[in-house]
Amino acid sequence: MTASSFKFGLMIRAQYPRDDDMVQRFDEICAVARLAEQLGFDCITKGMHYGA
């Protein structure tokens, strides 16, 4: 297996208390996703608490 066959992804959980500012949290998640893209990650996945 060569190094070029590896792909790297980022999984974002993003579970917050109900009283958090969800607009701010969404902006933060988007900023993390943009940074991951700039750093060369191959994919970004947003997990769900009920999908486990």
PDB file with SEQRES, HELIX, SHEET and CRYST1 records, atoms N, CA, C and O in Angstrom:
SEQRES   1 A   52  MET THR ALA SER SER PHE LYS PHE GLY LEU MET ILE ARG          
SEQRES   2 A   52  ALA GLN TYR PRO ARG ASP ASP ASP MET VAL GLN ARG PHE          
SEQRES   3 A   52  ASP GLU ILE CYS ALA VAL ALA ARG LEU ALA GLU GLN LEU          
SEQRES   4 A   52  GLY PHE ASP CYS ILE THR LYS GLY MET HIS TYR GLY ALA          
HELIX    1 AA1 ALA A    3  SER A    5  5                                   3    
HELIX    2 AA2 MET A   22  GLN A   38  1                                  17    
HELIX    3 AA3 HIS A   49  GLY A   51  5                                   3    
SHEET    1 AA1 2 GLY A   9  ILE A  12  0                                        
SHEET    2 AA1 2 CYS A  43  LYS A  46  1                                        
CRYST1    1.000    1.000    1.000  90.00  90.00  90.00 P 1           1          
ATOM      1  N   MET A   1       0.853  -1.173   0.000  1.00  0.00           N  
ATOM      2  CA  MET A   1       0.000   0.000   0.000  1.00  0.00           C  
ATOM      3  C   MET A   1       0.899   1.235   0.000  1.00  0.00           C  
ATOM      4  O   MET A   1       1.849   1.319   0.778  1.00  0.00           O  
ATOM      5  N   THR A   2       0.601   2.165  -0.853  1.00  0.00           N  
ATOM      6  CA  THR A   2       1.397   3.382  -0.937  1.00  0.00           C  
ATOM      7  C   THR A   2       0.714   4.518  -0.186  1.00  0.00           C  
ATOM      8  O   THR A   2      -0.489   4.480   0.074  1.00  0.00           O  
ATOM      9  N   ALA A   3       1.504   5.525   0.153  1.00  0.00           N  
ATOM     10  CA  ALA A   3       0.956   6.676   0.876  1.00  0.00           C  
ATOM     11  C   ALA A   3      -0.113   7.392   0.061  1.00  0.00           C  
ATOM     12  O   ALA A   3      -1.020   7.996   0.633  1.00  0.00           O  
ATOM     13  N   SER A   4      -0.021   7.336  -1.251  1.00  0.00           N  
ATOM     14  CA  SER A   4      -0.998   8.045  -2.078  1.00  0.00           C  
ATOM     15  C   SER A   4      -2.378   7.387  -2.063  1.00  0.00           C  
ATOM     16  O   SER A   4      -3.347   7.994  -2.519  1.00  0.00           O  
ATOM     17  N   SER A   5      -2.486   6.164  -1.549  1.00  0.00           N  
ATOM     18  CA  SER A   5      -3.785   5.496  -1.512  1.00  0.00           C  
ATOM     19  C   SER A   5      -4.572   5.808  -0.232  1.00  0.00           C  
ATOM     20  O   SER A   5      -5.739   5.433  -0.118  1.00  0.00           O  
ATOM     21  N   PHE A   6      -3.953   6.480   0.713  1.00  0.00           N  
ATOM     22  CA  PHE A   6      -4.645   6.848   1.941  1.00  0.00           C  
ATOM     23  C   PHE A   6      -5.505   8.085   1.726  1.00  0.00           C  
ATOM     24  O   PHE A   6      -5.117   9.011   1.014  1.00  0.00           O  
ATOM     25  N   LYS A   7      -6.665   8.086   2.345  1.00  0.00           N  
ATOM     26  CA  LYS A   7      -7.538   9.255   2.340  1.00  0.00           C  
ATOM     27  C   LYS A   7      -7.850   9.590   3.795  1.00  0.00           C  
ATOM     28  O   LYS A   7      -8.005   8.701   4.632  1.00  0.00           O  
ATOM     29  N   PHE A   8      -7.937  10.866   4.077  1.00  0.00           N  
ATOM     30  CA  PHE A   8      -8.172  11.300   5.446  1.00  0.00           C  
ATOM     31  C   PHE A   8      -9.435  12.140   5.527  1.00  0.00           C  
ATOM     32  O   PHE A   8      -9.672  13.016   4.696  1.00  0.00           O  
ATOM     33  N   GLY A   9     -10.241  11.857   6.541  1.00  0.00           N  
ATOM     34  CA  GLY A   9     -11.477  12.591   6.738  1.00  0.00           C  
ATOM     35  C   GLY A   9     -11.570  13.144   8.147  1.00  0.00           C  
ATOM     36  O   GLY A   9     -10.780  12.803   9.027  1.00  0.00           O  
ATOM     37  N   LEU A  10     -12.536  13.988   8.330  1.00  0.00           N  
ATOM     38  CA  LEU A  10     -12.795  14.598   9.625  1.00  0.00           C  
ATOM     39  C   LEU A  10     -14.256  14.358   9.967  1.00  0.00           C  
ATOM     40  O   LEU A  10     -15.145  14.625   9.158  1.00  0.00           O  
ATOM     41  N   MET A  11     -14.501  13.849  11.179  1.00  0.00           N  
ATOM     42  CA  MET A  11     -15.877  13.672  11.637  1.00  0.00           C  
ATOM     43  C   MET A  11     -16.177  14.729  12.685  1.00  0.00           C  
ATOM     44  O   MET A  11     -15.464  14.853  13.681  1.00  0.00           O  
ATOM     45  N   ILE A  12     -17.230  15.484  12.455  1.00  0.00           N  
ATOM     46  CA  ILE A  12     -17.647  16.541  13.364  1.00  0.00           C  
ATOM     47  C   ILE A  12     -18.879  16.052  14.122  1.00  0.00           C  
ATOM     48  O   ILE A  12     -19.880  15.682  13.508  1.00  0.00           O  
ATOM     49  N   ARG A  13     -18.809  16.050  15.440  1.00  0.00           N  
ATOM     50  CA  ARG A  13     -19.949  15.585  16.236  1.00  0.00           C  
ATOM     51  C   ARG A  13     -20.987  16.672  16.430  1.00  0.00           C  
ATOM     52  O   ARG A  13     -22.159  16.480  16.108  1.00  0.00           O  
ATOM     53  N   ALA A  14     -20.566  17.814  16.955  1.00  0.00           N  
ATOM     54  CA  ALA A  14     -21.412  19.002  17.086  1.00  0.00           C  
ATOM     55  C   ALA A  14     -22.715  18.766  17.842  1.00  0.00           C  
ATOM     56  O   ALA A  14     -23.798  19.034  17.322  1.00  0.00           O  
ATOM     57  N   GLN A  15     -22.607  18.271  19.055  1.00  0.00           N  
ATOM     58  CA  GLN A  15     -23.769  18.161  19.931  1.00  0.00           C  
ATOM     59  C   GLN A  15     -23.615  19.208  21.026  1.00  0.00           C  
ATOM     60  O   GLN A  15     -22.599  19.243  21.719  1.00  0.00           O  
ATOM     61  N   TYR A  16     -24.606  20.046  21.178  1.00  0.00           N  
ATOM     62  CA  TYR A  16     -24.525  21.162  22.116  1.00  0.00           C  
ATOM     63  C   TYR A  16     -25.776  21.208  22.975  1.00  0.00           C  
ATOM     64  O   TYR A  16     -26.824  20.697  22.580  1.00  0.00           O  
ATOM     65  N   PRO A  17     -25.672  21.821  24.157  1.00  0.00           N  
ATOM     66  CA  PRO A  17     -26.862  22.009  24.989  1.00  0.00           C  
ATOM     67  C   PRO A  17     -27.906  22.863  24.264  1.00  0.00           C  
ATOM     68  O   PRO A  17     -27.562  23.699  23.429  1.00  0.00           O  
ATOM     69  N   ARG A  18     -29.149  22.653  24.583  1.00  0.00           N  
ATOM     70  CA  ARG A  18     -30.248  23.366  23.912  1.00  0.00           C  
ATOM     71  C   ARG A  18     -30.157  24.882  24.039  1.00  0.00           C  
ATOM     72  O   ARG A  18     -30.591  25.607  23.143  1.00  0.00           O  
ATOM     73  N   ASP A  19     -29.603  25.361  25.133  1.00  0.00           N  
ATOM     74  CA  ASP A  19     -29.582  26.809  25.342  1.00  0.00           C  
ATOM     75  C   ASP A  19     -28.375  27.497  24.694  1.00  0.00           C  
ATOM     76  O   ASP A  19     -28.227  28.713  24.822  1.00  0.00           O  
ATOM     77  N   ASP A  20     -27.511  26.747  24.004  1.00  0.00           N  
ATOM     78  CA  ASP A  20     -26.400  27.358  23.272  1.00  0.00           C  
ATOM     79  C   ASP A  20     -26.924  28.163  22.089  1.00  0.00           C  
ATOM     80  O   ASP A  20     -28.033  27.930  21.607  1.00  0.00           O  
ATOM     81  N   ASP A  21     -26.124  29.101  21.633  1.00  0.00           N  
ATOM     82  CA  ASP A  21     -26.452  29.906  20.455  1.00  0.00           C  
ATOM     83  C   ASP A  21     -26.168  29.053  19.214  1.00  0.00           C  
ATOM     84  O   ASP A  21     -25.017  28.922  18.797  1.00  0.00           O  
ATOM     85  N   MET A  22     -27.217  28.477  18.629  1.00  0.00           N  
ATOM     86  CA  MET A  22     -27.045  27.546  17.515  1.00  0.00           C  
ATOM     87  C   MET A  22     -26.528  28.225  16.251  1.00  0.00           C  
ATOM     88  O   MET A  22     -25.840  27.588  15.453  1.00  0.00           O  
ATOM     89  N   VAL A  23     -26.840  29.485  16.058  1.00  0.00           N  
ATOM     90  CA  VAL A  23     -26.306  30.206  14.897  1.00  0.00           C  
ATOM     91  C   VAL A  23     -24.791  30.310  15.025  1.00  0.00           C  
ATOM     92  O   VAL A  23     -24.064  30.082  14.058  1.00  0.00           O  
ATOM     93  N   GLN A  24     -24.319  30.655  16.218  1.00  0.00           N  
ATOM     94  CA  GLN A  24     -22.877  30.742  16.454  1.00  0.00           C  
ATOM     95  C   GLN A  24     -22.225  29.374  16.301  1.00  0.00           C  
ATOM     96  O   GLN A  24     -21.165  29.256  15.688  1.00  0.00           O  
ATOM     97  N   ARG A  25     -22.846  28.353  16.848  1.00  0.00           N  
ATOM     98  CA  ARG A  25     -22.288  26.999  16.744  1.00  0.00           C  
ATOM     99  C   ARG A  25     -22.211  26.549  15.289  1.00  0.00           C  
ATOM    100  O   ARG A  25     -21.222  25.939  14.882  1.00  0.00           O  
ATOM    101  N   PHE A  26     -23.245  26.845  14.500  1.00  0.00           N  
ATOM    102  CA  PHE A  26     -23.243  26.475  13.088  1.00  0.00           C  
ATOM    103  C   PHE A  26     -22.112  27.195  12.359  1.00  0.00           C  
ATOM    104  O   PHE A  26     -21.425  26.599  11.529  1.00  0.00           O  
ATOM    105  N   ASP A  27     -21.921  28.469  12.666  1.00  0.00           N  
ATOM    106  CA  ASP A  27     -20.813  29.222  12.071  1.00  0.00           C  
ATOM    107  C   ASP A  27     -19.469  28.590  12.425  1.00  0.00           C  
ATOM    108  O   ASP A  27     -18.572  28.523  11.584  1.00  0.00           O  
ATOM    109  N   GLU A  28     -19.326  28.126  13.673  1.00  0.00           N  
ATOM    110  CA  GLU A  28     -18.087  27.474  14.102  1.00  0.00           C  
ATOM    111  C   GLU A  28     -17.857  26.172  13.337  1.00  0.00           C  
ATOM    112  O   GLU A  28     -16.738  25.886  12.911  1.00  0.00           O  
ATOM    113  N   ILE A  29     -18.920  25.385  13.165  1.00  0.00           N  
ATOM    114  CA  ILE A  29     -18.807  24.130  12.417  1.00  0.00           C  
ATOM    115  C   ILE A  29     -18.387  24.410  10.976  1.00  0.00           C  
ATOM    116  O   ILE A  29     -17.540  23.709  10.422  1.00  0.00           O  
ATOM    117  N   CYS A  30     -18.979  25.429  10.378  1.00  0.00           N  
ATOM    118  CA  CYS A  30     -18.619  25.795   8.999  1.00  0.00           C  
ATOM    119  C   CYS A  30     -17.166  26.232   8.911  1.00  0.00           C  
ATOM    120  O   CYS A  30     -16.481  25.909   7.940  1.00  0.00           O  
ATOM    121  N   ALA A  31     -16.687  26.962   9.913  1.00  0.00           N  
ATOM    122  CA  ALA A  31     -15.288  27.395   9.932  1.00  0.00           C  
ATOM    123  C   ALA A  31     -14.352  26.192  10.028  1.00  0.00           C  
ATOM    124  O   ALA A  31     -13.318  26.158   9.362  1.00  0.00           O  
ATOM    125  N   VAL A  32     -14.706  25.213  10.845  1.00  0.00           N  
ATOM    126  CA  VAL A  32     -13.897  23.995  10.958  1.00  0.00           C  
ATOM    127  C   VAL A  32     -13.888  23.244   9.627  1.00  0.00           C  
ATOM    128  O   VAL A  32     -12.845  22.748   9.200  1.00  0.00           O  
ATOM    129  N   ALA A  33     -15.037  23.160   8.979  1.00  0.00           N  
ATOM    130  CA  ALA A  33     -15.130  22.473   7.687  1.00  0.00           C  
ATOM    131  C   ALA A  33     -14.279  23.178   6.630  1.00  0.00           C  
ATOM    132  O   ALA A  33     -13.594  22.520   5.847  1.00  0.00           O  
ATOM    133  N   ARG A  34     -14.317  24.509   6.604  1.00  0.00           N  
ATOM    134  CA  ARG A  34     -13.492  25.257   5.643  1.00  0.00           C  
ATOM    135  C   ARG A  34     -12.009  25.038   5.909  1.00  0.00           C  
ATOM    136  O   ARG A  34     -11.227  24.878   4.972  1.00  0.00           O  
ATOM    137  N   LEU A  35     -11.619  25.032   7.182  1.00  0.00           N  
ATOM    138  CA  LEU A  35     -10.224  24.799   7.535  1.00  0.00           C  
ATOM    139  C   LEU A  35      -9.788  23.394   7.124  1.00  0.00           C  
ATOM    140  O   LEU A  35      -8.694  23.216   6.590  1.00  0.00           O  
ATOM    141  N   ALA A  36     -10.634  22.406   7.368  1.00  0.00           N  
ATOM    142  CA  ALA A  36     -10.309  21.032   6.974  1.00  0.00           C  
ATOM    143  C   ALA A  36     -10.100  20.939   5.464  1.00  0.00           C  
ATOM    144  O   ALA A  36      -9.192  20.249   5.002  1.00  0.00           O  
ATOM    145  N   GLU A  37     -10.932  21.627   4.705  1.00  0.00           N  
ATOM    146  CA  GLU A  37     -10.774  21.637   3.250  1.00  0.00           C  
ATOM    147  C   GLU A  37      -9.449  22.283   2.857  1.00  0.00           C  
ATOM    148  O   GLU A  37      -8.740  21.772   1.989  1.00  0.00           O  
ATOM    149  N   GLN A  38      -9.116  23.396   3.489  1.00  0.00           N  
ATOM    150  CA  GLN A  38      -7.852  24.082   3.199  1.00  0.00           C  
ATOM    151  C   GLN A  38      -6.649  23.217   3.548  1.00  0.00           C  
ATOM    152  O   GLN A  38      -5.615  23.288   2.884  1.00  0.00           O  
ATOM    153  N   LEU A  39      -6.782  22.404   4.586  1.00  0.00           N  
ATOM    154  CA  LEU A  39      -5.685  21.539   5.021  1.00  0.00           C  
ATOM    155  C   LEU A  39      -5.573  20.260   4.200  1.00  0.00           C  
ATOM    156  O   LEU A  39      -4.630  19.488   4.376  1.00  0.00           O  
ATOM    157  N   GLY A  40      -6.526  20.035   3.308  1.00  0.00           N  
ATOM    158  CA  GLY A  40      -6.434  18.901   2.402  1.00  0.00           C  
ATOM    159  C   GLY A  40      -7.169  17.643   2.810  1.00  0.00           C  
ATOM    160  O   GLY A  40      -6.928  16.581   2.238  1.00  0.00           O  
ATOM    161  N   PHE A  41      -8.065  17.732   3.791  1.00  0.00           N  
ATOM    162  CA  PHE A  41      -8.855  16.557   4.143  1.00  0.00           C  
ATOM    163  C   PHE A  41      -9.694  16.140   2.942  1.00  0.00           C  
ATOM    164  O   PHE A  41     -10.147  16.982   2.167  1.00  0.00           O  
ATOM    165  N   ASP A  42      -9.896  14.836   2.795  1.00  0.00           N  
ATOM    166  CA  ASP A  42     -10.632  14.304   1.649  1.00  0.00           C  
ATOM    167  C   ASP A  42     -12.142  14.338   1.844  1.00  0.00           C  
ATOM    168  O   ASP A  42     -12.889  14.416   0.869  1.00  0.00           O  
ATOM    169  N   CYS A  43     -12.597  14.281   3.091  1.00  0.00           N  
ATOM    170  CA  CYS A  43     -14.034  14.313   3.336  1.00  0.00           C  
ATOM    171  C   CYS A  43     -14.309  14.851   4.728  1.00  0.00           C  
ATOM    172  O   CYS A  43     -13.435  14.865   5.595  1.00  0.00           O  
ATOM    173  N   ILE A  44     -15.533  15.291   4.918  1.00  0.00           N  
ATOM    174  CA  ILE A  44     -16.006  15.759   6.215  1.00  0.00           C  
ATOM    175  C   ILE A  44     -17.352  15.087   6.453  1.00  0.00           C  
ATOM    176  O   ILE A  44     -18.218  15.080   5.578  1.00  0.00           O  
ATOM    177  N   THR A  45     -17.518  14.522   7.644  1.00  0.00           N  
ATOM    178  CA  THR A  45     -18.760  13.844   7.990  1.00  0.00           C  
ATOM    179  C   THR A  45     -19.332  14.484   9.242  1.00  0.00           C  
ATOM    180  O   THR A  45     -18.602  14.747  10.198  1.00  0.00           O  
ATOM    181  N   LYS A  46     -20.614  14.733   9.242  1.00  0.00           N  
ATOM    182  CA  LYS A  46     -21.300  15.252  10.422  1.00  0.00           C  
ATOM    183  C   LYS A  46     -22.101  14.115  11.025  1.00  0.00           C  
ATOM    184  O   LYS A  46     -23.061  13.637  10.422  1.00  0.00           O  
ATOM    185  N   GLY A  47     -21.707  13.678  12.221  1.00  0.00           N  
ATOM    186  CA  GLY A  47     -22.387  12.582  12.891  1.00  0.00           C  
ATOM    187  C   GLY A  47     -23.684  13.030  13.548  1.00  0.00           C  
ATOM    188  O   GLY A  47     -23.927  14.222  13.730  1.00  0.00           O  
ATOM    189  N   MET A  48     -24.520  12.040  13.905  1.00  0.00           N  
ATOM    190  CA  MET A  48     -25.777  12.300  14.600  1.00  0.00           C  
ATOM    191  C   MET A  48     -25.837  11.407  15.829  1.00  0.00           C  
ATOM    192  O   MET A  48     -25.447  10.241  15.765  1.00  0.00           O  
ATOM    193  N   HIS A  49     -26.313  11.932  16.934  1.00  0.00           N  
ATOM    194  CA  HIS A  49     -26.336  11.154  18.166  1.00  0.00           C  
ATOM    195  C   HIS A  49     -27.231   9.924  18.055  1.00  0.00           C  
ATOM    196  O   HIS A  49     -26.978   8.933  18.741  1.00  0.00           O  
ATOM    197  N   TYR A  50     -28.257   9.950  17.226  1.00  0.00           N  
ATOM    198  CA  TYR A  50     -29.149   8.802  17.103  1.00  0.00           C  
ATOM    199  C   TYR A  50     -28.712   7.845  16.003  1.00  0.00           C  
ATOM    200  O   TYR A  50     -29.402   6.864  15.727  1.00  0.00           O  
ATOM    201  N   GLY A  51     -27.587   8.114  15.378  1.00  0.00           N  
ATOM    202  CA  GLY A  51     -27.090   7.234  14.320  1.00  0.00           C  
ATOM    203  C   GLY A  51     -26.063   6.227  14.815  1.00  0.00           C  
ATOM    204  O   GLY A  51     -25.530   5.444  14.028  1.00  0.00           O  
ATOM    205  N   ALA A  52     -25.784   6.243  16.114  1.00  0.00           N  
ATOM    206  CA  ALA A  52     -24.743   5.359  16.652  1.00  0.00           C  
ATOM    207  C   ALA A  52     -25.287   3.977  16.928  1.00  0.00           C  
ATOM    208  O   ALA A  52     -24.549   3.103  17.383  1.00  0.00           O  
TER     209      ALA A  52                                                      
END                                                                             
